[in-house]
Amino acid sequence: MKIFNQNIEFSTKGEIEFVNITKKLEEIVTKSQVRDGIAHIFAPHATGVLVLTEADRNLLEDIEKILEKLIPKQASYRHPSNAHSHLRSMFLSPEKTLPIRNYKLVFGTWQSLLFIETDVHARHRSLIVSIIGE
């Protein structure tokens, strides 16, 4: 069994930003030379999450609207300045695991892997990618 680890590094501009990491992840899977296995991606951040969804601009605007509706930025919170960012991250996962078959990630027809920045400021982000398989 092979284990391959690599990080994905990028910067965000602030709240709510969607970063499509699909192509970078596909490059890492190719580099790993794992034929069949899994890719686990983890965002070690309190205010950043990963989602599998269609990368359609209108849908991304809908996601932004629903996050604001469910957990509004201007509500009364005890935590200063970015409580809503932390609360939004609680309801979305910081990790995803995807299958690898024949040296390629397996996605649904319209799926892409996106990082969502929920914090109020620009941030440097690092995702941990662990690939395990044969």
C-alpha positions in Angstrom: 0.0 0.0 0.0 1.2 3.5 -0.9 0.7 6.6 1.1 1.3 10.0 -0.5 1.0 13.4 1.2 1.0 16.9 -0.2 -0.5 20.3 0.8 -2.4 22.7 -1.4 -1.5 26.3 -0.6 -3.5 29.4 -1.6 -4.7 32.8 -0.3 -8.2 34.0 -0.1 -9.6 37.5 -0.3 -12.2 37.1 2.5 -15.8 36.3 3.1 -17.5 34.4 1.2 -15.0 33.2 -1.3 -15.2 29.9 -3.3 -11.9 28.4 -4.3 -12.2 25.5 -6.8 -9.4 23.0 -5.9 -10.5 20.2 -8.3 -7.7 20.6 -10.9 -5.0 21.0 -8.2 -6.3 17.9 -6.5 -6.3 15.9 -9.8 -2.7 16.9 -10.4 -1.7 15.6 -6.9 -3.5 12.3 -7.6 -1.6 11.9 -10.9 1.7 12.7 -9.1 0.9 10.1 -6.4 0.8 7.3 -9.0 -2.0 5.6 -7.0 -4.1 3.5 -9.3 -7.0 2.6 -6.9 -7.6 4.1 -3.4 -8.8 7.2 -1.7 -7.9 10.9 -1.5 -8.6 12.5 1.9 -8.6 16.3 1.9 -8.6 18.2 5.2 -8.8 22.0 5.9 -7.2 22.6 9.3 -9.0 25.9 9.8 -11.7 27.0 12.1 -13.3 29.2 9.4 -12.8 27.3 6.2 -14.8 24.3 4.8 -14.9 21.9 1.9 -17.9 21.2 -0.2 -18.7 18.9 -3.2 -21.0 20.7 -5.5 -21.5 22.1 -8.9 -19.3 25.1 -9.6 -22.0 27.1 -11.2 -21.9 30.9 -10.4 -25.6 31.1 -9.8 -25.5 28.1 -7.4 -22.6 29.6 -5.6 -24.6 32.9 -5.1 -27.4 30.7 -3.8 -25.0 29.1 -1.3 -23.8 32.5 -0.1 -27.4 33.7 0.3 -28.5 30.6 2.3 -25.4 31.0 4.6 -26.4 34.6 5.3 -30.0 33.6 5.9 -29.2 30.7 8.3 -26.3 32.4 10.1 -26.4 36.2 9.5 -23.3 38.3 9.7 -25.1 41.1 11.6 -26.7 39.1 14.4 -26.0 39.6 18.1 -23.1 37.2 18.9 -20.8 37.2 22.0 -17.6 36.3 20.1 -16.1 39.4 18.6 -16.1 40.2 14.9 -16.3 36.8 13.2 -18.6 34.6 15.3 -20.8 34.0 12.2 -17.7 32.7 10.4 -17.1 30.1 13.1 -20.8 29.1 13.3 -21.0 28.7 9.5 -18.0 26.4 9.6 -19.7 24.2 12.3 -22.4 23.2 9.8 -20.1 22.4 6.9 -17.3 19.8 6.9 -13.6 20.6 6.9 -12.8 17.3 5.2 -13.8 15.2 2.2 -12.8 11.7 1.1 -13.0 10.8 -2.6 -12.4 7.5 -4.4 -9.6 7.0 -6.9 -10.1 4.6 -9.7 -7.6 4.0 -12.5 -5.4 6.9 -11.4 -8.3 9.4 -11.5 -10.5 10.9 -8.9 -14.1 9.9 -9.1 -16.6 12.8 -9.1 -20.3 12.9 -9.9 -21.3 14.4 -13.2 -21.4 18.0 -12.0 -19.3 17.8 -8.9 -16.2 19.9 -8.1 -14.4 20.2 -4.8 -14.6 23.8 -3.4 -13.0 25.4 -0.4 -15.3 28.1 1.1 -13.7 30.9 3.0 -16.1 31.9 5.8 -13.8 34.3 7.6 -14.1 38.1 7.3 -10.5 38.7 6.3 -8.1 37.5 3.6 -6.2 34.4 4.8 -3.4 32.1 3.8 -4.9 28.6 3.6 -3.3 25.2 3.5 -5.2 22.0 2.7 -3.7 18.6 3.7 -4.1 15.9 1.0 -3.5 12.3 2.0 -3.7 9.7 -0.8 -3.8 6.0 0.2 -4.0 3.0 -2.2 -2.2 0.7 -4.6 
